[in-house]
Amino acid sequence: MSTLVFRICLICAFSATLLTPSSCHDHSRLHKKQAALFVFGDSLFDVGNNNYLNTSTNFQANFWPYGETFFKHPTGRFSDGRLPPDMIAAYAKLPLIPPYLQPGFNHYAYGVNFASAGAGALVESHQGFVIDLKTQLKYFERVEKQLRHKLGHADTVLSEAVYLIGIGSNDYSYALRTNSSLFGFSPQEFIGLVIGNITDVIKEIYKKGGRKFGILGMAPVGCVPSSRAVKAGNTGACVEELNAVAKLHNIVLEKSLLKLKGHLPGFKYSYPNIYPLVDDMFNNASKYGFKEGKTACCGSGPFSGINSCGGKRGVTQYELCDKVNDYVFFDADHPTERFYQKVSKFWWSRKPEHTETYFSLKELFEV
């Protein structure tokens, strides 16, 4: 099987009202009690941290045409525009949350973003090229100490903040591509190892005062263009073996979060079942107002499934669509901003099925 199958990043989506220039940058207009937003994850959440790493261009998006729509220039985000943390911040009436590695940034009262494209919950996943989840936690611990030093109400900031965590798919793609997934583990045991690392980080944040978490499960990664491109006969069918891994990951993660809730007083979380919605959007794009749901806007090869967008990843030739808003996917593995906009409401304001257990993101920012 081609290694293209494994160039898969977690895909989920959110949306928000448009940010105005003033809302993006004017901290003085925010209410002092506004909940902060701290972000951990991979390319779905990385708003530019990898710009400051000496890493492969496979893990960077700081070149054209990334960022072509909303920002009008590349920012390091793997999309044509904004990413989920940007949109969630807009909903929460926060400014854009900057990357932790951005030079000169040390104002953390409204949060900070630690996410790194290509990162996994396991240190071994793309080690040396990305900021793994354990290192992201170390960065947060530094921020926590600085907040306590600078603010007399740091406990309140940390307890009222919302912590977004979206990570895991790179662990599976890296392990499968390198055959390192074996490690003596069965697939179920390996999934348990990945989720165990995620829950360990949640518990460490909890010890520092965090109480409210927005956790992402995996989407149907077998349906991204890079997966469809290598399906036998180029039929465009999804790789169901990969989707099966995503489903099992979600089942184990949900059980783990319920267990945490039973052991950690005051622990609140938002973990909606986004898989069915995203799966429907991937496979029935026209139903949601898109014209193309299988082929990416930017890339090359079948379904633009070769990760060549921008021409800086070993393949210089690539195609770029004229109307990005017609597409579900921007590149071989990542969706367009419009896709995020279409599905964000599901996470932000949808009333959870089990109200005694789950919260919407909107509710987390309000409680």
C-alpha positions as CSV (number, residue, x, y, z in Angstrom):
1,M,0.0,0.0,0.0
2,S,1.3,3.4,-0.9
3,T,2.6,5.6,1.9
4,L,0.2,8.3,0.7
5,V,-2.4,6.5,2.7
6,F,-0.7,7.5,5.8
7,R,-0.3,11.2,5.1
8,I,-3.4,11.8,7.2
9,C,-4.0,14.5,9.7
10,L,-7.0,14.6,12.0
11,I,-9.9,16.3,10.2
12,C,-12.7,17.9,12.0
13,A,-14.2,21.2,11.6
14,F,-15.7,24.2,13.3
15,S,-16.9,27.5,12.3
16,A,-17.3,31.0,13.7
17,T,-18.5,34.4,12.9
18,L,-16.1,36.5,11.0
19,L,-13.4,38.2,13.0
20,T,-13.1,42.0,12.5
21,P,-9.7,43.7,12.6
22,S,-10.5,45.1,16.0
23,S,-11.7,41.9,17.5
24,C,-8.5,40.2,16.3
25,H,-6.1,42.4,18.1
26,D,-7.7,44.8,20.6
27,H,-7.3,43.0,23.9
28,S,-8.5,46.1,25.8
29,R,-12.0,45.7,24.5
30,L,-12.4,42.3,26.1
31,H,-14.0,41.8,29.5
32,K,-11.5,40.9,32.2
33,K,-13.4,37.8,33.1
34,Q,-13.4,36.4,29.6
35,A,-12.4,32.7,29.7
36,A,-9.0,32.0,28.1
37,L,-8.3,29.4,25.4
38,F,-5.3,27.1,25.5
39,V,-4.8,24.9,22.5
40,F,-2.9,21.5,22.1
41,G,-2.8,19.4,19.0
42,D,-1.5,18.8,15.5
43,S,-2.0,20.5,12.0
44,L,-5.7,20.9,12.6
45,F,-4.8,23.4,15.4
46,D,-1.3,24.7,14.5
47,V,-1.6,28.4,13.8
48,G,2.1,28.9,13.2
49,N,4.3,27.2,15.7
50,N,6.0,25.1,13.1
51,N,7.1,28.3,11.3
52,Y,9.7,28.6,14.1
53,L,11.0,25.0,13.9
54,N,13.9,23.8,11.8
55,T,11.8,21.1,10.3
56,S,10.7,19.5,7.0
57,T,8.3,21.4,4.7
58,N,6.0,18.4,5.1
59,F,5.2,19.9,8.5
60,Q,5.0,23.5,7.4
61,A,2.5,25.6,5.5
62,N,4.2,29.0,5.5
63,F,4.2,29.4,1.8
64,W,1.6,30.2,-0.9
65,P,-1.2,29.3,-1.5
66,Y,-1.8,28.5,2.1
67,G,-3.7,31.4,3.8
68,E,-4.9,32.8,0.4
69,T,-8.4,33.7,1.5
70,F,-8.9,35.1,4.9
71,F,-5.4,36.2,5.7
72,K,-4.3,36.9,2.1
73,H,-0.8,35.5,2.9
74,P,0.6,32.3,4.4
75,T,0.6,32.1,8.2
76,G,1.6,28.5,8.8
77,R,-2.0,27.3,8.9
78,F,-2.8,24.2,6.8
79,S,-5.8,25.7,5.1
80,D,-6.7,28.5,2.8
81,G,-7.8,30.5,5.8
82,R,-8.6,30.1,9.5
83,L,-8.4,26.9,11.6
84,P,-10.7,25.7,14.4
85,P,-9.0,27.6,17.2
86,D,-9.4,30.8,15.3
87,M,-13.1,30.2,14.8
88,I,-13.7,29.1,18.4
89,A,-11.9,32.2,19.6
90,A,-14.3,34.3,17.5
91,Y,-17.3,32.6,19.0
92,A,-15.9,33.1,22.5
93,K,-15.3,36.8,21.7
94,L,-11.5,36.3,22.1
95,P,-8.8,37.6,19.8
96,L,-6.9,35.3,17.6
97,I,-4.8,33.1,19.9
98,P,-1.2,33.3,18.8
99,P,1.3,30.4,18.6
100,Y,3.5,29.9,21.6
101,L,6.7,30.1,19.7
102,Q,5.8,33.5,18.1
103,P,8.7,35.8,19.0
104,G,7.9,38.5,21.6
105,F,4.5,37.1,22.6
106,N,4.2,36.7,26.3
107,H,0.6,37.9,27.1
108,Y,-1.1,34.7,28.1
109,A,-4.2,36.0,29.9
110,Y,-6.4,35.1,26.9
111,G,-4.5,31.9,26.2
112,V,-1.9,30.6,23.8
113,N,-1.6,27.9,21.1
114,F,0.9,25.1,21.5
115,A,-0.2,22.9,18.6
116,S,2.3,21.6,16.1
117,A,1.5,20.1,12.6
118,G,2.6,16.5,12.4
119,A,2.6,16.1,16.2
120,G,1.4,13.0,18.0
121,A,0.4,12.0,21.5
122,L,3.5,9.7,21.4
123,V,7.0,11.3,21.5
124,E,8.2,8.8,18.9
125,S,5.8,10.1,16.2
126,H,7.9,12.3,13.8
127,Q,10.3,12.8,16.7
128,G,12.8,15.7,16.1
129,F,10.5,17.4,13.5
130,V,7.5,18.5,15.6
131,I,6.4,19.5,19.1
132,D,5.0,16.3,20.6
133,L,2.1,16.5,23.1
134,K,4.4,15.9,26.1
135,T,6.5,18.9,25.0
136,Q,3.4,21.0,24.5
137,L,2.5,20.2,28.1
138,K,5.9,21.4,29.2
139,Y,5.3,24.6,27.4
140,F,2.0,25.0,29.1
141,E,3.6,24.4,32.5
142,R,6.0,27.3,31.7
143,V,3.1,29.5,30.9
144,E,1.3,28.5,34.1
145,K,4.3,29.6,36.1
146,Q,4.4,32.9,34.3
147,L,0.8,33.5,34.9
148,R,1.1,32.8,38.6
149,H,4.1,35.2,38.7
150,K,2.3,38.0,36.8
151,L,-1.3,37.6,37.9
152,G,-2.8,37.6,41.3
153,H,-5.8,35.8,39.9
154,A,-4.0,33.1,38.0
155,D,-6.1,30.3,39.7
156,T,-9.2,31.9,38.3
157,V,-7.7,32.3,34.8
158,L,-6.7,28.6,34.7
159,S,-9.9,27.2,36.2
160,E,-12.2,29.3,33.9
161,A,-10.1,28.6,30.7
162,V,-11.1,26.1,28.1
163,Y,-8.4,23.6,26.9
164,L,-8.8,22.3,23.4
165,I,-7.0,19.1,22.6
166,G,-7.0,17.5,19.1
167,I,-4.4,14.9,18.4
168,G,-3.8,11.2,17.6
169,S,-4.1,10.6,13.9
170,N,-0.4,11.2,13.3
171,D,0.5,8.5,15.8
172,Y,-1.4,5.9,13.7
173,S,-0.1,7.2,10.3
174,Y,3.5,7.3,11.4
175,A,3.4,3.9,13.1
176,L,1.7,2.2,10.1
177,R,4.1,3.9,7.6
178,T,7.2,2.9,9.5
179,N,6.0,-0.5,10.9
180,S,6.8,0.8,14.4
181,S,3.2,0.3,15.5
182,L,4.1,-3.2,16.4
183,F,6.3,-2.5,19.4
184,G,4.8,-5.7,20.7
185,F,1.4,-4.2,20.8
186,S,-1.9,-5.3,19.3
187,P,-3.9,-2.5,17.4
188,Q,-6.2,-2.2,20.5
189,E,-3.2,-1.9,22.8
190,F,-1.6,0.7,20.6
191,I,-4.8,2.8,20.6
192,G,-4.9,2.4,24.3
193,L,-1.3,3.8,24.5
194,V,-2.2,6.8,22.4
195,I,-5.3,7.6,24.4
196,G,-3.4,7.0,27.6
197,N,-1.0,9.7,26.7
198,I,-3.8,12.1,25.9
199,T,-5.6,11.4,29.2
200,D,-2.3,11.8,31.1
201,V,-1.9,15.3,29.7
202,I,-5.5,16.1,30.7
203,K,-4.8,15.0,34.2
204,E,-1.6,17.1,34.4
205,I,-3.5,20.2,33.2
206,Y,-6.2,19.4,35.8
207,K,-3.5,19.4,38.5
208,K,-2.5,22.9,37.4
209,G,-6.1,24.1,37.7
210,G,-7.7,23.3,34.4
211,R,-11.3,22.1,34.6
212,K,-12.9,22.6,31.2
213,F,-11.8,20.6,28.1
214,G,-12.9,20.4,24.5
215,I,-11.6,17.1,23.2
216,L,-11.7,16.0,19.5
217,G,-12.1,12.4,18.4
218,M,-11.0,11.3,15.0
219,A,-12.9,11.9,11.7
220,P,-13.1,9.4,8.8
221,V,-9.4,9.8,7.8
222,G,-9.9,7.1,5.2
223,C,-11.9,9.5,3.1
224,V,-9.4,12.3,2.7
225,P,-8.0,12.8,-0.8
226,S,-4.6,11.2,0.0
227,S,-6.5,8.1,1.0
228,R,-8.8,8.0,-1.9
229,A,-5.9,8.5,-4.3
230,V,-4.4,5.1,-3.5
231,K,-7.6,3.1,-3.4
232,A,-7.4,0.2,-5.8
233,G,-8.4,1.4,-9.3
234,N,-8.5,5.1,-8.2
235,T,-12.3,4.7,-7.7
236,G,-12.3,7.4,-5.0
237,A,-13.7,5.0,-2.4
238,C,-12.7,5.5,1.2
239,V,-10.1,3.3,2.9
240,E,-12.4,1.7,5.4
241,E,-9.5,0.0,7.3
242,L,-8.4,3.5,8.3
243,N,-11.9,4.6,9.2
244,A,-12.2,1.5,11.4
245,V,-9.1,2.7,13.4
246,A,-10.7,6.1,13.8
247,K,-13.9,4.6,15.1
248,L,-12.2,2.4,17.6
249,H,-10.1,5.4,18.8
250,N,-13.3,7.4,19.4
251,I,-14.9,4.6,21.4
252,V,-11.9,4.1,23.7
253,L,-11.5,7.9,24.1
254,E,-15.1,8.4,25.0
255,K,-14.9,5.7,27.7
256,S,-11.7,7.2,29.0
257,L,-13.3,10.7,29.3
258,L,-16.2,9.2,31.2
259,K,-13.8,7.5,33.6
260,L,-11.9,10.8,34.1
261,K,-15.2,12.6,34.9
262,G,-15.8,10.0,37.6
263,H,-12.5,10.5,39.2
264,L,-11.8,14.3,38.8
265,P,-14.2,16.6,40.8
266,G,-15.3,19.5,38.6
267,F,-14.0,18.0,35.4
268,K,-16.2,19.2,32.5
269,Y,-15.8,18.4,28.8
270,S,-17.2,18.7,25.4
271,Y,-16.8,15.6,23.2
272,P,-19.6,15.5,20.6
273,N,-19.9,12.6,18.2
274,I,-18.8,14.4,15.1
275,Y,-17.8,11.3,13.0
276,P,-21.3,10.8,11.4
277,L,-21.6,14.4,10.4
278,V,-18.1,14.7,9.0
279,D,-18.5,11.4,7.2
280,D,-21.7,12.6,5.5
281,M,-20.0,15.9,4.5
282,F,-17.0,14.0,3.0
283,N,-19.2,11.7,0.9
284,N,-22.3,13.9,0.2
285,A,-20.6,17.3,-0.3
286,S,-23.4,18.8,-2.5
287,K,-25.9,18.3,0.3
288,Y,-23.9,20.9,2.2
289,G,-23.4,23.3,-0.7
290,F,-20.1,22.2,-2.0
291,K,-19.4,21.2,-5.6
292,E,-16.4,18.9,-4.9
293,G,-16.0,16.6,-1.9
294,K,-13.4,14.1,-3.1
295,T,-10.7,16.1,-5.0
296,A,-8.7,18.7,-3.1
297,C,-8.4,22.3,-4.3
298,C,-4.6,22.2,-4.2
299,G,-2.3,19.3,-5.1
300,S,-1.5,16.8,-7.8
301,G,-2.3,13.3,-8.9
302,P,-5.6,11.5,-8.5
303,F,-8.0,13.6,-6.5
304,S,-5.1,15.9,-5.9
305,G,-4.1,13.4,-3.3
306,I,-0.3,14.0,-3.6
307,N,0.8,16.3,-0.9
308,S,2.4,18.8,-3.4
309,C,0.4,22.0,-2.6
310,G,2.8,24.9,-2.9
311,G,5.4,22.9,-4.8
312,K,7.8,22.7,-1.8
313,R,7.5,19.1,-0.7
314,G,9.5,17.3,-3.4
315,V,6.9,17.7,-6.2
316,T,7.1,21.1,-7.7
317,Q,4.1,20.9,-10.0
318,Y,0.6,21.2,-8.6
319,E,-2.8,22.5,-9.5
320,L,-4.8,25.1,-7.7
321,C,-8.6,25.5,-8.1
322,D,-10.2,28.8,-9.0
323,K,-13.0,28.8,-6.4
324,V,-11.8,27.3,-3.1
325,N,-15.3,27.7,-1.6
326,D,-16.6,25.0,-3.9
327,Y,-14.3,22.4,-2.2
328,V,-14.4,20.4,1.0
329,F,-10.6,19.9,1.0
330,F,-7.9,22.5,0.4
331,D,-5.0,20.0,0.2
332,A,-4.5,16.3,0.3
333,D,-5.3,16.0,4.0
334,H,-6.8,19.3,5.2
335,P,-10.2,20.9,4.6
336,T,-11.0,24.4,3.5
337,E,-12.1,27.2,5.9
338,R,-15.6,27.0,4.5
339,F,-15.8,23.3,5.5
340,Y,-14.9,24.4,9.1
341,Q,-17.5,27.0,9.0
342,K,-20.2,24.5,7.9
343,V,-19.7,22.1,10.8
344,S,-18.5,24.3,13.7
345,K,-22.0,25.0,14.9
346,F,-22.3,21.3,15.7
347,W,-19.6,21.5,18.3
348,W,-20.2,25.1,19.5
349,S,-23.9,25.2,20.1
350,R,-25.4,21.7,19.6
351,K,-27.2,20.5,22.7
352,P,-25.5,17.2,23.6
353,E,-27.5,14.1,23.8
354,H,-26.4,13.3,27.4
355,T,-26.7,16.7,29.1
356,E,-25.7,15.3,32.4
357,T,-22.3,14.3,31.0
358,Y,-21.5,16.4,28.0
359,F,-21.3,20.1,27.3
360,S,-21.3,22.1,24.1
361,L,-18.3,24.4,23.7
362,K,-20.5,27.4,24.2
363,E,-21.6,26.0,27.5
364,L,-18.0,25.4,28.6
365,F,-17.2,29.1,28.1
366,E,-20.3,30.1,30.0
367,V,-20.1,27.8,33.1
